């Protein structure tokens, strides 16, 4: 929210009327060995433009610290700190909070000791000193929670594992296995004079897939097409209605016919039936991004998205109930990558897999 406000209203801010890009979050831990905050470095025109530190605790006020210039604990700085201790081999590393807007690299060693290295110096901890401190008890803070709710509205954040949709899986602590397809487009639905109503979630999800494969050996899929023309052709192939809805049985045939009409004669698309977790994982891993369609999903209701990955967390040898589809959801107000829980919070799910050369 700090960046949203400064970009729009604070004329004295270096972020005012600028395109501020937020880098991947850095997890910050405290002396209790618990997640304390998230650190976001910012850039403008590719140059460091400060940072924002956001609390990981809902009963704490959100913004813990920020700066309008430079960066903090980025990859380059962390590597410099590592070099200060290059004669030792850590078994674990994490970024820790030392004080307000002051962070360090903590290296744990196999003998139970640790070093905390910062640009202000280094501190060594023996085994006794390296034991996690007791966690403080946080009482309910209505003021902080109200501000968190305001932020969720302003920035369009998605943080609701209870509705099966989230942009943050830090609440999962099991052993993680995952697979992610990089470079998939994240088009949002749009309006155009080429059709009536919104472009529709199913053709927009499919357009992400066609653009991906165009960059991976099949340029004819989108050659000579604007985004609007691409969506128009997919809408036509799928029989998308003027309200943006698409019959679920039209998605695979529509993608197949579109690709073959564009000259990719080997292209195919098919239903993953039954729509099991293993079928989804196999499709993503072996055939690339796909279209996921929901009926009655708690957050999205009836909606299609582009599947770009999967994440599962194991507890006592099982990941059931802790399986997530990583998706691009064609909604303007959400971040690029969203996680949707598999096996809950919806009435029905359908997978439509595309491959230009299966």
PANULUM-613931 format. One record per residue (C-alpha): residue in three letters; x, y, z; residue number from 1. Coordinates in steps of 0.1 Angstrom, whole numbers. Example, Ala and Ser with C-alpha at 12.3 -4.5 7.8 and 13.67 -1.06 7.14 Angstrom:
# PANULUM-613931
+------+-------+-------+-------+-----+
| type |    c1 |    c2 |    c3 | seq |
+------+-------+-------+-------+-----+
|  ALA |   123 |   -45 |    78 |   1 |
|  SER |   137 |   -11 |    71 |   2 |
+------+-------+-------+-------+-----+
# end
This chain:
# PANULUM-613931
+------+-------+-------+-------+-----+
| type |    c1 |    c2 |    c3 | seq |
+------+-------+-------+-------+-----+
|  UNK |     0 |     0 |     0 |   1 |
|  UNK |    29 |    23 |     7 |   2 |
|  UNK |    40 |    21 |   -30 |   3 |
|  UNK |     4 |    24 |   -42 |   4 |
|  UNK |    -1 |    56 |   -22 |   5 |
|  UNK |    32 |    71 |   -31 |   6 |
|  UNK |    29 |    64 |   -68 |   7 |
|  UNK |    -5 |    81 |   -70 |   8 |
|  UNK |    -7 |   108 |   -43 |   9 |
|  UNK |    27 |   117 |   -29 |  10 |
|  UNK |    43 |   141 |   -53 |  11 |
|  UNK |    75 |   142 |   -33 |  12 |
|  UNK |    81 |   105 |   -35 |  13 |
|  UNK |   107 |    91 |   -59 |  14 |
|  UNK |    80 |    65 |   -68 |  15 |
|  UNK |    55 |    91 |   -79 |  16 |
|  UNK |    41 |    83 |  -114 |  17 |
|  UNK |    68 |    57 |  -119 |  18 |
|  UNK |    65 |    21 |  -128 |  19 |
|  UNK |    77 |     5 |   -96 |  20 |
|  UNK |    86 |   -32 |   -99 |  21 |
|  UNK |    86 |   -54 |   -68 |  22 |
|  UNK |   112 |   -81 |   -66 |  23 |
|  UNK |   107 |  -116 |   -52 |  24 |
|  UNK |   101 |  -115 |   -14 |  25 |
|  UNK |   130 |  -123 |    10 |  26 |
|  UNK |   119 |  -142 |    41 |  27 |
|  UNK |   132 |  -126 |    73 |  28 |
|  UNK |   135 |  -147 |   105 |  29 |
|  UNK |   138 |  -136 |   141 |  30 |
|  UNK |   155 |  -149 |   172 |  31 |
|  UNK |   127 |  -174 |   178 |  32 |
|  UNK |   136 |  -190 |   145 |  33 |
|  UNK |   101 |  -179 |   132 |  34 |
|  UNK |    91 |  -161 |   101 |  35 |
|  UNK |    91 |  -124 |   111 |  36 |
|  UNK |    87 |  -104 |    79 |  37 |
|  UNK |    90 |  -102 |    42 |  38 |
|  UNK |   115 |   -79 |    25 |  39 |
|  UNK |   107 |   -65 |    -9 |  40 |
|  UNK |   133 |   -47 |   -29 |  41 |
|  UNK |   120 |   -23 |   -55 |  42 |
|  UNK |   133 |   -11 |   -88 |  43 |
|  UNK |   124 |    18 |  -112 |  44 |
|  UNK |   137 |    14 |  -148 |  45 |
|  UNK |   158 |   -15 |  -137 |  46 |
|  UNK |   176 |     5 |  -109 |  47 |
|  UNK |   173 |     0 |   -71 |  48 |
|  UNK |   146 |    22 |   -57 |  49 |
|  UNK |   144 |    12 |   -21 |  50 |
|  UNK |   126 |   -15 |    -2 |  51 |
|  UNK |    96 |   -23 |    20 |  52 |
|  UNK |    96 |   -47 |    49 |  53 |
|  UNK |    61 |   -62 |    56 |  54 |
|  UNK |    53 |   -80 |    88 |  55 |
|  UNK |    44 |  -117 |    86 |  56 |
|  UNK |    21 |  -113 |   116 |  57 |
|  UNK |   -15 |  -102 |   112 |  58 |
|  UNK |   -16 |   -88 |   147 |  59 |
|  UNK |    14 |   -65 |   139 |  60 |
|  UNK |    11 |   -33 |   119 |  61 |
|  UNK |    20 |   -42 |    83 |  62 |
|  UNK |    49 |   -19 |    73 |  63 |
|  UNK |    79 |   -24 |    96 |  64 |
|  UNK |   104 |    -4 |    76 |  65 |
|  UNK |   110 |    11 |    41 |  66 |
|  UNK |   135 |    32 |    22 |  67 |
|  UNK |   132 |    52 |   -11 |  68 |
|  UNK |   166 |    43 |   -24 |  69 |
|  UNK |   191 |    15 |   -27 |  70 |
|  UNK |   184 |   -21 |   -19 |  71 |
|  UNK |   189 |   -44 |    10 |  72 |
|  UNK |   199 |   -81 |    13 |  73 |
|  UNK |   197 |   -87 |   -25 |  74 |
|  UNK |   216 |  -115 |   -41 |  75 |
|  UNK |   247 |   -94 |   -46 |  76 |
|  UNK |   248 |   -83 |   -10 |  77 |
|  UNK |   242 |  -118 |     3 |  78 |
|  UNK |   271 |  -131 |   -17 |  79 |
|  UNK |   294 |  -104 |    -3 |  80 |
|  UNK |   284 |  -114 |    32 |  81 |
|  UNK |   291 |  -151 |    24 |  82 |
|  UNK |   326 |  -141 |    12 |  83 |
|  UNK |   332 |  -126 |    46 |  84 |
|  UNK |   328 |  -161 |    61 |  85 |
|  UNK |   341 |  -181 |    31 |  86 |
|  UNK |   363 |  -204 |    52 |  87 |
|  UNK |   333 |  -220 |    69 |  88 |
|  UNK |   307 |  -243 |    54 |  89 |
|  UNK |   272 |  -237 |    67 |  90 |
|  UNK |   245 |  -264 |    67 |  91 |
|  UNK |   218 |  -237 |    66 |  92 |
|  UNK |   215 |  -200 |    58 |  93 |
|  UNK |   187 |  -175 |    63 |  94 |
|  UNK |   183 |  -138 |    65 |  95 |
|  UNK |   175 |  -125 |   100 |  96 |
|  UNK |   164 |   -93 |   116 |  97 |
|  UNK |   190 |   -76 |   138 |  98 |
|  UNK |   172 |   -44 |   145 |  99 |
|  UNK |   148 |   -19 |   128 | 100 |
|  UNK |   157 |   -20 |    90 | 101 |
|  UNK |   189 |   -38 |    99 | 102 |
|  UNK |   194 |   -74 |    86 | 103 |
|  UNK |   221 |  -100 |    85 | 104 |
|  UNK |   229 |  -134 |    71 | 105 |
|  UNK |   227 |  -162 |    96 | 106 |
|  UNK |   248 |  -193 |    89 | 107 |
|  UNK |   242 |  -224 |   110 | 108 |
|  UNK |   269 |  -250 |   113 | 109 |
|  UNK |   269 |  -288 |   119 | 110 |
|  UNK |   282 |  -284 |   154 | 111 |
|  UNK |   252 |  -263 |   165 | 112 |
|  UNK |   270 |  -230 |   164 | 113 |
|  UNK |   261 |  -201 |   141 | 114 |
|  UNK |   275 |  -168 |   128 | 115 |
|  UNK |   254 |  -137 |   120 | 116 |
|  UNK |   271 |  -116 |    94 | 117 |
|  UNK |   261 |   -81 |    85 | 118 |
|  UNK |   278 |   -50 |    69 | 119 |
|  UNK |   282 |   -37 |   105 | 120 |
|  UNK |   302 |   -67 |   116 | 121 |
|  UNK |   298 |  -104 |   126 | 122 |
|  UNK |   286 |  -122 |   157 | 123 |
|  UNK |   294 |  -158 |   167 | 124 |
|  UNK |   269 |  -178 |   187 | 125 |
|  UNK |   278 |  -209 |   206 | 126 |
|  UNK |   254 |  -239 |   209 | 127 |
|  UNK |   236 |  -225 |   239 | 128 |
|  UNK |   233 |  -190 |   224 | 129 |
|  UNK |   220 |  -205 |   191 | 130 |
|  UNK |   189 |  -220 |   207 | 131 |
|  UNK |   157 |  -203 |   195 | 132 |
|  UNK |   142 |  -179 |   220 | 133 |
|  UNK |   107 |  -183 |   233 | 134 |
|  UNK |    80 |  -170 |   210 | 135 |
|  UNK |    62 |  -138 |   222 | 136 |
|  UNK |    24 |  -140 |   226 | 137 |
|  UNK |     5 |  -116 |   203 | 138 |
|  UNK |   -29 |  -104 |   214 | 139 |
|  UNK |   -55 |   -96 |   189 | 140 |
|  UNK |   -48 |   -62 |   174 | 141 |
|  UNK |   -80 |   -49 |   158 | 142 |
|  UNK |   -63 |   -18 |   145 | 143 |
|  UNK |   -36 |   -38 |   127 | 144 |
|  UNK |   -62 |   -63 |   113 | 145 |
|  UNK |   -83 |   -34 |   100 | 146 |
|  UNK |   -53 |   -20 |    82 | 147 |
|  UNK |   -44 |   -54 |    68 | 148 |
|  UNK |   -79 |   -57 |    54 | 149 |
|  UNK |   -76 |   -22 |    38 | 150 |
|  UNK |   -43 |   -33 |    22 | 151 |
|  UNK |   -59 |   -64 |     8 | 152 |
|  UNK |   -85 |   -43 |   -10 | 153 |
|  UNK |   -61 |   -16 |   -22 | 154 |
|  UNK |   -34 |   -39 |   -37 | 155 |
|  UNK |   -57 |   -68 |   -47 | 156 |
|  UNK |   -37 |   -92 |   -27 | 157 |
|  UNK |   -49 |  -128 |   -25 | 158 |
|  UNK |   -43 |  -143 |     9 | 159 |
|  UNK |   -70 |  -168 |    18 | 160 |
|  UNK |   -60 |  -205 |    22 | 161 |
|  UNK |   -94 |  -210 |    37 | 162 |
|  UNK |  -110 |  -203 |     3 | 163 |
|  UNK |   -85 |  -225 |   -15 | 164 |
|  UNK |   -67 |  -196 |   -32 | 165 |
|  UNK |   -36 |  -178 |   -20 | 166 |
|  UNK |    -5 |  -161 |   -33 | 167 |
|  UNK |    16 |  -172 |    -3 | 168 |
|  UNK |    22 |  -208 |     9 | 169 |
|  UNK |    44 |  -199 |    38 | 170 |
|  UNK |    18 |  -214 |    62 | 171 |
|  UNK |    28 |  -249 |    48 | 172 |
|  UNK |    57 |  -264 |    67 | 173 |
|  UNK |    60 |  -299 |    53 | 174 |
|  UNK |    86 |  -312 |    29 | 175 |
|  UNK |    81 |  -295 |    -4 | 176 |
|  UNK |    81 |  -309 |   -39 | 177 |
|  UNK |    73 |  -286 |   -69 | 178 |
|  UNK |    75 |  -280 |  -106 | 179 |
|  UNK |    71 |  -247 |  -124 | 180 |
|  UNK |    70 |  -237 |  -161 | 181 |
|  UNK |    87 |  -203 |  -165 | 182 |
|  UNK |    79 |  -179 |  -193 | 183 |
|  UNK |    42 |  -184 |  -195 | 184 |
|  UNK |    22 |  -152 |  -204 | 185 |
|  UNK |    -2 |  -138 |  -179 | 186 |
|  UNK |   -28 |  -121 |  -201 | 187 |
|  UNK |   -59 |  -105 |  -185 | 188 |
|  UNK |   -93 |  -106 |  -199 | 189 |
|  UNK |  -101 |   -76 |  -221 | 190 |
|  UNK |  -128 |   -60 |  -242 | 191 |
|  UNK |  -125 |   -54 |  -280 | 192 |
|  UNK |  -146 |   -42 |  -309 | 193 |
|  UNK |  -139 |   -77 |  -324 | 194 |
|  UNK |  -164 |   -93 |  -301 | 195 |
|  UNK |  -192 |   -85 |  -276 | 196 |
|  UNK |  -185 |   -87 |  -239 | 197 |
|  UNK |  -153 |   -98 |  -221 | 198 |
|  UNK |  -128 |  -120 |  -239 | 199 |
|  UNK |  -136 |  -148 |  -215 | 200 |
|  UNK |  -115 |  -167 |  -191 | 201 |
|  UNK |  -111 |  -199 |  -212 | 202 |
|  UNK |   -98 |  -184 |  -244 | 203 |
|  UNK |   -76 |  -160 |  -224 | 204 |
|  UNK |   -62 |  -189 |  -205 | 205 |
|  UNK |   -56 |  -207 |  -238 | 206 |
|  UNK |   -40 |  -176 |  -253 | 207 |
|  UNK |   -13 |  -178 |  -225 | 208 |
|  UNK |    -5 |  -213 |  -237 | 209 |
|  UNK |    -3 |  -204 |  -274 | 210 |
|  UNK |    20 |  -175 |  -266 | 211 |
|  UNK |    42 |  -199 |  -245 | 212 |
|  UNK |    46 |  -224 |  -273 | 213 |
|  UNK |    51 |  -197 |  -299 | 214 |
|  UNK |    83 |  -188 |  -279 | 215 |
|  UNK |    93 |  -225 |  -277 | 216 |
|  UNK |    95 |  -237 |  -313 | 217 |
|  UNK |    60 |  -230 |  -328 | 218 |
|  UNK |    60 |  -193 |  -337 | 219 |
|  UNK |    32 |  -198 |  -363 | 220 |
|  UNK |     7 |  -201 |  -334 | 221 |
|  UNK |     7 |  -164 |  -330 | 222 |
|  UNK |    26 |  -150 |  -360 | 223 |
|  UNK |    10 |  -119 |  -373 | 224 |
|  UNK |   -17 |  -118 |  -346 | 225 |
|  UNK |   -23 |   -90 |  -321 | 226 |
|  UNK |   -34 |  -101 |  -287 | 227 |
|  UNK |   -70 |   -91 |  -296 | 228 |
|  UNK |   -68 |  -111 |  -328 | 229 |
|  UNK |   -54 |  -141 |  -310 | 230 |
|  UNK |   -83 |  -140 |  -285 | 231 |
|  UNK |  -108 |  -135 |  -312 | 232 |
|  UNK |   -97 |  -166 |  -330 | 233 |
|  UNK |   -96 |  -187 |  -298 | 234 |
|  UNK |  -131 |  -174 |  -288 | 235 |
|  UNK |  -144 |  -184 |  -322 | 236 |
|  UNK |  -128 |  -218 |  -321 | 237 |
|  UNK |  -142 |  -225 |  -286 | 238 |
|  UNK |  -177 |  -210 |  -292 | 239 |
|  UNK |  -173 |  -185 |  -264 | 240 |
|  UNK |  -205 |  -166 |  -257 | 241 |
|  UNK |  -211 |  -128 |  -255 | 242 |
|  UNK |  -210 |  -130 |  -217 | 243 |
|  UNK |  -175 |  -145 |  -218 | 244 |
|  UNK |  -185 |  -180 |  -208 | 245 |
|  UNK |  -173 |  -211 |  -227 | 246 |
|  UNK |  -188 |  -246 |  -227 | 247 |
|  UNK |  -162 |  -267 |  -209 | 248 |
|  UNK |  -164 |  -294 |  -236 | 249 |
|  UNK |  -153 |  -269 |  -262 | 250 |
|  UNK |  -120 |  -260 |  -247 | 251 |
|  UNK |   -98 |  -289 |  -259 | 252 |
|  UNK |  -114 |  -291 |  -294 | 253 |
|  UNK |  -111 |  -254 |  -296 | 254 |
|  UNK |   -74 |  -253 |  -288 | 255 |
|  UNK |   -67 |  -283 |  -312 | 256 |
|  UNK |   -86 |  -267 |  -341 | 257 |
|  UNK |   -70 |  -233 |  -335 | 258 |
|  UNK |   -35 |  -247 |  -336 | 259 |
|  UNK |   -40 |  -269 |  -366 | 260 |
|  UNK |   -56 |  -240 |  -385 | 261 |
|  UNK |   -25 |  -220 |  -377 | 262 |
|  UNK |    -4 |  -247 |  -394 | 263 |
|  UNK |     7 |  -269 |  -365 | 264 |
|  UNK |    -7 |  -301 |  -379 | 265 |
|  UNK |     7 |  -322 |  -351 | 266 |
|  UNK |   -10 |  -302 |  -323 | 267 |
|  UNK |   -34 |  -320 |  -300 | 268 |
|  UNK |   -55 |  -312 |  -269 | 269 |
|  UNK |   -73 |  -336 |  -247 | 270 |
|  UNK |   -92 |  -339 |  -214 | 271 |
|  UNK |   -72 |  -353 |  -184 | 272 |
|  UNK |   -99 |  -378 |  -174 | 273 |
|  UNK |  -103 |  -385 |  -145 | 274 |
|  UNK |   -89 |  -351 |  -133 | 275 |
|  UNK |   -66 |  -366 |  -106 | 276 |
|  UNK |   -37 |  -348 |   -90 | 277 |
|  UNK |   -12 |  -372 |  -106 | 278 |
|  UNK |   -28 |  -366 |  -140 | 279 |
|  UNK |   -24 |  -328 |  -135 | 280 |
|  UNK |    12 |  -332 |  -124 | 281 |
|  UNK |    20 |  -354 |  -153 | 282 |
|  UNK |     4 |  -331 |  -178 | 283 |
|  UNK |    22 |  -300 |  -166 | 284 |
|  UNK |    55 |  -318 |  -162 | 285 |
|  UNK |    55 |  -337 |  -196 | 286 |
|  UNK |    33 |  -316 |  -219 | 287 |
|  UNK |    35 |  -280 |  -206 | 288 |
|  UNK |     9 |  -255 |  -194 | 289 |
|  UNK |   -28 |  -264 |  -195 | 290 |
|  UNK |   -63 |  -249 |  -189 | 291 |
|  UNK |   -79 |  -256 |  -155 | 292 |
|  UNK |  -117 |  -250 |  -152 | 293 |
|  UNK |  -136 |  -248 |  -120 | 294 |
|  UNK |  -173 |  -251 |  -112 | 295 |
|  UNK |  -183 |  -234 |   -79 | 296 |
|  UNK |  -148 |  -226 |   -66 | 297 |
|  UNK |  -151 |  -207 |   -34 | 298 |
|  UNK |  -131 |  -176 |   -45 | 299 |
|  UNK |  -134 |  -177 |   -84 | 300 |
|  UNK |  -169 |  -194 |   -87 | 301 |
|  UNK |  -170 |  -207 |  -123 | 302 |
|  UNK |  -137 |  -198 |  -139 | 303 |
|  UNK |  -108 |  -210 |  -161 | 304 |
|  UNK |   -71 |  -204 |  -154 | 305 |
|  UNK |   -38 |  -214 |  -169 | 306 |
|  UNK |   -19 |  -241 |  -150 | 307 |
|  UNK |    18 |  -234 |  -149 | 308 |
|  UNK |    30 |  -256 |  -121 | 309 |
|  UNK |    24 |  -276 |   -90 | 310 |
|  UNK |    35 |  -277 |   -54 | 311 |
|  UNK |    29 |  -304 |   -28 | 312 |
|  UNK |    39 |  -306 |     9 | 313 |
|  UNK |    44 |  -339 |    27 | 314 |
|  UNK |    35 |  -346 |    63 | 315 |
|  UNK |    41 |  -381 |    76 | 316 |
|  UNK |    47 |  -394 |    41 | 317 |
|  UNK |    15 |  -380 |    26 | 318 |
|  UNK |     7 |  -348 |     7 | 319 |
|  UNK |   -31 |  -353 |     5 | 320 |
|  UNK |   -48 |  -320 |    14 | 321 |
|  UNK |   -16 |  -301 |     8 | 322 |
|  UNK |   -15 |  -300 |   -30 | 323 |
|  UNK |   -16 |  -268 |   -50 | 324 |
|  UNK |   -19 |  -258 |   -86 | 325 |
|  UNK |     2 |  -228 |   -96 | 326 |
|  UNK |   -17 |  -207 |  -121 | 327 |
|  UNK |   -21 |  -175 |  -140 | 328 |
|  UNK |   -57 |  -164 |  -134 | 329 |
|  UNK |   -64 |  -137 |  -161 | 330 |
|  UNK |   -77 |  -113 |  -133 | 331 |
|  UNK |   -63 |   -78 |  -132 | 332 |
|  UNK |   -64 |   -74 |   -94 | 333 |
|  UNK |   -43 |  -104 |   -85 | 334 |
|  UNK |    -5 |  -111 |   -86 | 335 |
|  UNK |    10 |  -130 |  -115 | 336 |
|  UNK |    13 |  -164 |   -97 | 337 |
|  UNK |   -16 |  -178 |   -77 | 338 |
|  UNK |   -19 |  -211 |   -59 | 339 |
|  UNK |   -52 |  -230 |   -59 | 340 |
|  UNK |   -58 |  -259 |   -36 | 341 |
|  UNK |   -65 |  -292 |   -53 | 342 |
|  UNK |   -93 |  -314 |   -40 | 343 |
|  UNK |  -113 |  -289 |   -20 | 344 |
|  UNK |  -132 |  -256 |   -23 | 345 |
|  UNK |  -149 |  -264 |   -56 | 346 |
|  UNK |  -177 |  -285 |   -69 | 347 |
|  UNK |  -160 |  -298 |  -100 | 348 |
|  UNK |  -126 |  -294 |  -118 | 349 |
|  UNK |  -116 |  -300 |  -154 | 350 |
|  UNK |   -81 |  -302 |  -170 | 351 |
|  UNK |   -76 |  -295 |  -207 | 352 |
|  UNK |   -40 |  -303 |  -218 | 353 |
|  UNK |   -24 |  -289 |  -250 | 354 |
|  UNK |     7 |  -300 |  -267 | 355 |
|  UNK |    19 |  -289 |  -301 | 356 |
|  UNK |    38 |  -321 |  -307 | 357 |
|  UNK |    27 |  -348 |  -282 | 358 |
+------+-------+-------+-------+-----+
# end
